[in-house]
């Protein structure tokens, strides 16, 4: 059986964007489940891969992205999710974690065939990433309590689409075996 990895999408965030006020309540609810999932992955030596927007800062690197988010108004949401020294970090510029990134290559190198997607935004980056994973023949799990949304109705529809159209396993983070 191929390995699994936990992929944390766009959680290193300043929450300084047009939809931030709509996203924040859901992010506040999702952070504890994401933290527990990351902790369980680390305990079991399951790779934790952060794939994060660069916010249009083309000269930035992962350390700078983390420091900028920690200096922002919502550092309390970022601090518990801070990547450790064993975490992997990929910078992305578009919605999908695969578009224009070396993630496919990294997953191959790690012999990962199952990814657990958590983070934000359910109806955008998580949905598009799940589709891209599906077309790459990866098994996808999305813990519904460890993803944050802007619009609840669209997030519910996105989760149903991932389950029905992409054969994603949608379940509580506590019910995921690593």
Secondary structure, DSSP 8 states (H G I E B T S, - for coil): --EEEEEEES-S----STTHHHHHHHHHHHHHHHHHHHHHHHHTT-EEEEEEE-TT-TT--HHHHHHHHHTSTTHHHHHTT---TT-EEEEESSSSSSTTSSHHHHHHHTTEEEEEEEEE-IIIIIHHHHHHHHHTT-EEEEEEEEEE-S-HHHHHHHHHHHHHHH--EEE-GGG---
